[in-house]
């Protein structure tokens, strides 16, 4: 008699757990980050890319025992003040949208001396959509 009671009680529990797992999987699939991944590599703070093809990119700073906090400054190629600055800790990431064209990324370690700094030149490309053409209208314009 008790066996039947346990089966009836576990059925809603199992159904609830399964529905929660399904909801979490659906949420991660629908709202996942779509972009190019860029890794800041040690020990000389190099970037693993020189061209970014998507509008947004996710910048990772993987953890390592020798890594320190970073200050990242992003400039236009023609100079001037940085248009974006942010700080990264080891094992951290940021979603970033660069301006189109060439950008200068300056990485500098923070904390105790000696500090390390590097500059990288990155090209941000954007996919441009061609305007729709009306074949009939184009033929009429060519004829006139």
Contact map, one row per residue, 1 for C-alpha under 8 A:
111110000000000000000000000000000000000000000000000000000000000000000000000000000000000000000000000000000000000000000000000000000000000000000000
111111000000000000000000000000000000000000000000000000000000000000000000000000000000000000000000000000000000000000000000000000000000000000000000
111111100000000000000000000000000000000000000000000000000000000000000000000000000000000000000000000000000000000000000000000000000000000000000000
111111110000000000000000000000000000000000000000000000000000000000000000000000000000000000000000000000000000000000000000000000000000000000000000
111111111000000000000000000000000000000000000000000000000000000000000000000000000000000000000000000000000000000000000000000000000000000000000000
011111111100000000000000000000000000000000000000000000000000000000000000000000000000000000000000000000000000000000000000000000000000000000000000
001111111110000000000000000000000000000000000000000000000000000000000000000000000000000000000000000000000000000000000000000000000000000000000000
000111111111000000000000000000000000000000000000000000000000000000000000000000000000000000000000000000000000000000000000000000000000000000000000
000011111111100000000000000000000000000000000000000000000000000000000000000000000000000000000000000000000000000000000000000000000000000000000000
000001111111110000000000000000000000000000000000000000000000000000000000000000000000000000000000000000000000000000000000000000000000000000000000
000000111111111000000000000000000000000000000000000000000000000000000000000000000000000000000000000000000000000000000000000000000000000000000000
000000011111111100000000000000000000000000000000000000000000000000000000000000000000000000000000000000000000000000000000000000000000000000000000
000000001111111110000000000000000000000000000000000000000000000000000000000000000000000000000000000000000000000000000000000000000000000000000000
000000000111111111000000000000000000000000000000000000000000000000000000000000000000000000000000000000000000000000000000000000000000000000000000
000000000011111111100000000000000000000000000000000000000000000000000000000000000000000000000000000000000000000000000000000000000000000000000000
000000000001111111110000000000000000000000000000000000000000000000000000000000000000000000000000000000000000000000000000000000000000000000000000
000000000000111111111000000000000000000000000000000000000000000000000000000000000000000000000000000000000000000000000000000000000000000000000000
000000000000011111111100000000000000000000000000000000000000000000000000000000000000000000000000000000000000000000000000000000000000000000000000
000000000000001111111110000000000000000000000000000000000000000000000000000000000000000000000000000000000000000000000000000000000000000000000000
000000000000000111111111000000000000000000000000000000000000000000000000000000000000000000000000000000000000000000000000000000000000000000000000
000000000000000011111111100000000000000000000000000000000000000000000000000000000000000000000000000000000000000000000000000000000000000000000000
000000000000000001111111110000000000000000000000000000000000000000000000000000000000000000000000000000000000000000000000000000000000000000000000
000000000000000000111111111000000000000000000000000000000000000000000000000000000000000000000000000000000000000000000000000000000000000000000000
000000000000000000011111111100000000000000000000000000000000000000000000000000000000000000000000000000000000000000000000000000000000000000000000
000000000000000000001111111110000000000000000000000000000000000000000000000000000000000000000000000000000000000000000000000000000000000000000000
000000000000000000000111111111000000000000000000000000000000000000000000000000000000000000000000000000000000000000000000000000000000000000000000
000000000000000000000011111111110000000000000000000000000000000000000000000000000000000000000000000000000000000000000000000000000000000000000000
000000000000000000000001111111110000000000000000000000000000000000000000000000000000000000000000000000000000000000000000000000000000000000000000
000000000000000000000000111111110000000000000000000000000000000000000000000000000000000000000000000000000000000000000000000000000000000000000000
000000000000000000000000011111110000000000000000000000000000000000000000000000000000000000000000000000000000000000000000000000000000000000000000
000000000000000000000000001111111000000000000000000000000000000000000000000000000000000000000000000000000000000000000000000000000000000000000000
000000000000000000000000001111111100000000000000000000000000000000000000000000000000000000000000000000000000000000000000000000000000000000000000
000000000000000000000000000000111110000000000000000000000000000000000000000000000000000000000000000000000000000000000000000000000000000000000000
000000000000000000000000000000011111000000000000000000010000000000000000000000000000000000000000000000000000000000000000000000000000000000000000
000000000000000000000000000000001111100000000000000001111100000000000000000000000000000000000000000000000000000000000000000000000000000000000000
000000000000000000000000000000000111110000000000000111011100000000000000000000000000000000000000000000000000000000000000000000000000000000000000
000000000000000000000000000000000011111000000000000000001111000000000000000000000000000000000000000000000000000000000000000000000000000000000000
000000000000000000000000000000000001111100000011100000001111000000000000000000000000000000000000000000000000000000000000000000000000000000000000
000000000000000000000000000000000000111110000011000000000011110000000000000000000000000000000000000000000000000000000000000000000000000000000000
000000000000000000000000000000000000011111001111000000000011110000000000000000000000000000000000000000000000000000000000000000000000000000000000
000000000000000000000000000000000000001111111111000000000000110000000000000000000000000000000000000000000000000000000000000000000000000000000000
000000000000000000000000000000000000000111111100000000000000000000100000000000000000000000000000000000000000000000000000000000000000000000000000
000000000000000000000000000000000000000011111100000000000000000000100000000000000000000000000000000000000000000000000000000000000000000000000000
000000000000000000000000000000000000000011111100000000000000000000000000000000000000000000000000000000000000000000010100000000000000000000000000
000000000000000000000000000000000000000111111110000000000000000000000000000000000000000000000000000000000010000000001100000000000000000000000000
000000000000000000000000000000000000000111111111000000000000000000000000000000000000000000000000000000000000000000000101000000000000000000000000
000000000000000000000000000000000000011110001111110000000000000000000000000000000000000000000000000000000000000000000001000000000000000000000000
000000000000000000000000000000000000011110000111110000000000000000000000000000000000000000000000000000000000000000000000000000000000000000000000
000000000000000000000000000000000000010000000011111100000000000000000000000000000000000000000000000000000000000000000000010000000000000000000000
000000000000000000000000000000000000000000000011111100000000000000000000000000000000000000000000000000000000000000000001111000000000000000000000
000000000000000000000000000000000000000000000000111110000000000000000000000000000000000000000000000000000000000000000000011110000000000000000000
000000000000000000000000000000000001000000000000111111101000000000000000000000000000000000000000000000000000000000000000011110000000000000000000
000000000000000000000000000000000001000000000000001111100000000000000000000000000000000000000000000000000000000000000000000111100000000000000000
000000000000000000000000000000000011000000000000000111111000000000000000000000000000000000000000000000000000000000000000000111100000000000000000
000000000000000000000000000000000010000000000000000111111000000000000000000000000000000000000000110000000000000000000000000111000000000000000000
000000000000000000000000000000000111000000000000000001111100000000000000000000000000000000000011110000000000000000000000000000000000000000000000
000000000000000000000000000000000011110000000000000101111110000000000000000000000000000000000011100000000000000000000000000000000000000000000000
000000000000000000000000000000000011110000000000000000011111000000000000000000000000000000001111000000000000000000000000000000000000000000000000
000000000000000000000000000000000000111100000000000000001111100000000000000000000000000000001111000000000000000000000000000000000000000000000000
000000000000000000000000000000000000111100000000000000000111110000000000000000000000000000111100000000000000000000000000000000000000000000000000
000000000000000000000000000000000000001110000000000000000011111000000000000000000000000111111000000000000000000000000000000000000000000000000000
000000000000000000000000000000000000001110000000000000000001111100000000000000000000000001110000000000000000000000000000000000000000000000000000
000000000000000000000000000000000000000000000000000000000000111110100000000000000000000001110000000000000000000000000000000000000000000000000000
000000000000000000000000000000000000000000000000000000000000011111100000000000000000000001000000000000000000000000000000000000000000000000000000
000000000000000000000000000000000000000000000000000000000000001111100000000000000000000000000000000000000000000000000000000000000000000000000000
000000000000000000000000000000000000000000000000000000000000000111110000000000000000000000000000000000000000000000000000000000000000000000000000
000000000000000000000000000000000000000001100000000000000000001111111000000000000000000001000000000000000000000000000000000000000000000000000000
000000000000000000000000000000000000000000000000000000000000000001111100000000000000000011000000000000000000111000000000000000000000000000000000
000000000000000000000000000000000000000000000000000000000000000000111110000000000000001111000000000000000000111000000000000000000000000000000000
000000000000000000000000000000000000000000000000000000000000000000011111000000000000001110000000000000000011110000000000000000000000000000000000
000000000000000000000000000000000000000000000000000000000000000000001111100000000000111100000000000000000011110000000000000000000000000000000000
000000000000000000000000000000000000000000000000000000000000000000000111110000000000111100000000000000001111000000000000000000000000000000000000
000000000000000000000000000000000000000000000000000000000000000000000011111000000111110000000000000000001110000000000000000000000000000000000000
000000000000000000000000000000000000000000000000000000000000000000000001111100000111100000000000000000111100000000000000000000000000000000000000
000000000000000000000000000000000000000000000000000000000000000000000000111110111111000000000000000000111100000000000000000000000000000000000000
000000000000000000000000000000000000000000000000000000000000000000000000011111110110000000000000000001110000000000000000000000000000000000000000
000000000000000000000000000000000000000000000000000000000000000000000000001111100000000000000000000001110000000000000000000000000000000000000000
000000000000000000000000000000000000000000000000000000000000000000000000000111110000000000000000000000000000000000000000000000000000000000000000
000000000000000000000000000000000000000000000000000000000000000000000000001111111000000000000000000000000000000000000000000000000000000000000000
000000000000000000000000000000000000000000000000000000000000000000000000001101111100000000000000000000000000000000000000000000000000000000000000
000000000000000000000000000000000000000000000000000000000000000000000000001000111110000000000000000000000000000000000000000000000000000000000000
000000000000000000000000000000000000000000000000000000000000000000000000111100011111100000000000000000000000000000000000000000000000000000000000
000000000000000000000000000000000000000000000000000000000000000000000000111100001111100000000000000000000000000000000000000000000000000000000000
000000000000000000000000000000000000000000000000000000000000000000000000111000000111110000000000000000000000000000000000000000000000000000000000
000000000000000000000000000000000000000000000000000000000000000000000011110000000111111000000000000000000000000000000000000000000000000000000000
000000000000000000000000000000000000000000000000000000000000000000000011100000000001111100000000000000000000000000000000000000000000000000000000
000000000000000000000000000000000000000000000000000000000000000000001111000000000000111110000000000000000000000000000000000000000000000000000000
000000000000000000000000000000000000000000000000000000000000100000001111000000000000011111011100000000000000000000000000000000000000000000000000
000000000000000000000000000000000000000000000000000000000000100000011100000000000000001111110000000000000000000000000000000000000000000000000000
000000000000000000000000000000000000000000000000000000000000111100111000000000000000000111110000000000000000000000000000000000000000000000000000
000000000000000000000000000000000000000000000000000000000001111000000000000000000000000011111000000000000000000000000000000000000000000000000000
000000000000000000000000000000000000000000000000000000000001111000000000000000000000000111111100000000000000000000000000000000000000000000000000
000000000000000000000000000000000000000000000000000000000111100000000000000000000000000100111110000000000000000000000000000000000000000000000000
000000000000000000000000000000000000000000000000000000000111000000000000000000000000000100011111000000000000000000000000000000000000000000000000
000000000000000000000000000000000000000000000000000000011110000000000000000000000000000000001111100000000000000000000000000000000000000000000000
000000000000000000000000000000000000000000000000000000011110000000000000000000000000000000000111110000000000000000000000000000000000000000000000
000000000000000000000000000000000000000000000000000000111000000000000000000000000000000000000011111000000000000000000000000000000000000000000000
000000000000000000000000000000000000000000000000000000110000000000000000000000000000000000000001111100100000000000000000000100000000000000000000
000000000000000000000000000000000000000000000000000000000000000000000000000000000000000000000000111110100000000000000000000100000000000000000000
000000000000000000000000000000000000000000000000000000000000000000000000000000000000000000000000011111000000000000000000001111000000000000000000
000000000000000000000000000000000000000000000000000000000000000000000000000000000000000000000000001111100000000000000000001110000000000000000000
000000000000000000000000000000000000000000000000000000000000000000000000000110000000000000000000000111110000000000000000111100000000000000000000
000000000000000000000000000000000000000000000000000000000000000000000000011110000000000000000000011011111000000000000000111100000000000000000000
000000000000000000000000000000000000000000000000000000000000000000000000011110000000000000000000000001111100000000000011110000000000000000000000
000000000000000000000000000000000000000000000000000000000000000000000001111000000000000000000000000000111110000000000011110000000000000000000000
000000000000000000000000000000000000000000000000000000000000000000000001111000000000000000000000000000011111000000001111000000000000000000000000
000000000000000000000000000000000000000000001000000000000000000000000111100000000000000000000000000000001111100000001110000000000000000000000000
000000000000000000000000000000000000000000000000000000000000000000000111000000000000000000000000000000000111110000111100000000000000000000000000
000000000000000000000000000000000000000000000000000000000000000000011110000000000000000000000000000000000011111000111000000000000000000000000000
000000000000000000000000000000000000000000000000000000000000000000011110000000000000000000000000000000000001111100100000000000000000000000000000
000000000000000000000000000000000000000000000000000000000000000000011000000000000000000000000000000000000000111110100000000000000000000000000000
000000000000000000000000000000000000000000000000000000000000000000000000000000000000000000000000000000000000011111100000000000000000000000000000
000000000000000000000000000000000000000000000000000000000000000000000000000000000000000000000000000000000000001111100000000000000000000000000000
000000000000000000000000000000000000000000000000000000000000000000000000000000000000000000000000000000000000000111110000000000000000000000000000
000000000000000000000000000000000000000000000000000000000000000000000000000000000000000000000000000000000001111111111000000000000000000000000000
000000000000000000000000000000000000000000010000000000000000000000000000000000000000000000000000000000000001100001111100000000000000000000000000
000000000000000000000000000000000000000000001000000000000000000000000000000000000000000000000000000000000111100000111110000000000000000000000000
000000000000000000000000000000000000000000011100000000000000000000000000000000000000000000000000000000000111000000011111000000000000000000000000
000000000000000000000000000000000000000000000000000000000000000000000000000000000000000000000000000000011110000000001111100000000000000000000000
000000000000000000000000000000000000000000000110010000000000000000000000000000000000000000000000000000011100000000000111110000000000000000000000
000000000000000000000000000000000000000000000000010000000000000000000000000000000000000000000000000001111000000000000011111000000000000000000000
000000000000000000000000000000000000000000000000111100000000000000000000000000000000000000000000000001111000000000000001111100000000000000000000
000000000000000000000000000000000000000000000000011100000000000000000000000000000000000000000000000111100000000000000000111110000000000000000000
000000000000000000000000000000000000000000000000001111100000000000000000000000000000000000000000011111100000000000000000011111000000000000000000
000000000000000000000000000000000000000000000000001111100000000000000000000000000000000000000000000110000000000000000000001111100000000000000000
000000000000000000000000000000000000000000000000000011100000000000000000000000000000000000000000000100000000000000000000000111110000000000000000
000000000000000000000000000000000000000000000000000011000000000000000000000000000000000000000000000000000000000000000000000011111000000000000000
000000000000000000000000000000000000000000000000000000000000000000000000000000000000000000000000000000000000000000000000000001111100000000000000
000000000000000000000000000000000000000000000000000000000000000000000000000000000000000000000000000000000000000000000000000000111110000000000000
000000000000000000000000000000000000000000000000000000000000000000000000000000000000000000000000000000000000000000000000000000011111000000000000
000000000000000000000000000000000000000000000000000000000000000000000000000000000000000000000000000000000000000000000000000000001111100000000000
000000000000000000000000000000000000000000000000000000000000000000000000000000000000000000000000000000000000000000000000000000000111110000000000
000000000000000000000000000000000000000000000000000000000000000000000000000000000000000000000000000000000000000000000000000000000011111001000000
000000000000000000000000000000000000000000000000000000000000000000000000000000000000000000000000000000000000000000000000000000000001111111000000
000000000000000000000000000000000000000000000000000000000000000000000000000000000000000000000000000000000000000000000000000000000000111111100000
000000000000000000000000000000000000000000000000000000000000000000000000000000000000000000000000000000000000000000000000000000000000011111110000
000000000000000000000000000000000000000000000000000000000000000000000000000000000000000000000000000000000000000000000000000000000000011111111000
000000000000000000000000000000000000000000000000000000000000000000000000000000000000000000000000000000000000000000000000000000000000111111111100
000000000000000000000000000000000000000000000000000000000000000000000000000000000000000000000000000000000000000000000000000000000000001111111110
000000000000000000000000000000000000000000000000000000000000000000000000000000000000000000000000000000000000000000000000000000000000000111111111
000000000000000000000000000000000000000000000000000000000000000000000000000000000000000000000000000000000000000000000000000000000000000011111111
000000000000000000000000000000000000000000000000000000000000000000000000000000000000000000000000000000000000000000000000000000000000000001111111
000000000000000000000000000000000000000000000000000000000000000000000000000000000000000000000000000000000000000000000000000000000000000000111111
000000000000000000000000000000000000000000000000000000000000000000000000000000000000000000000000000000000000000000000000000000000000000000011111
